[in-house]
Amino acid sequence: MLMEMSAAVSLANIGLLAGLLFIYGKIYSRTRATFTAGLMFFAAMLVVHNTITVYGYFAMAPLYAEDLMPYFFGISVAELAGISILFKITLI
């Protein structure tokens, strides 16, 4: 159960990061700022991370000890909180 919840949170992370990439792309097309390009790279790497995470949860589910699931879930939720704050700040 916690593995599926962790995967769902990671998918939400991917959605927020896709939104950030879209916003950063619009900003970069207007300004050509290196900082914005760096933010785009950072967001893209987090998308890759979360994609691998979701795949890993489903492909390697039998290999994970059940005792690890609360930690994986906590990490995903903490990442979602951080990305959500970054998204909110970006929209201001």
Secondary structure, DSSP 8 states (H G I E B T S, - for coil): -HHHHHHHHHHHHHHHHHHHHHHHHHHHHHH--HHHHHHHHHHHHHHHHHHHHHHHHHHSGGGS-GGGHHHHHHHHHHHHHHHHHHHHHHH-
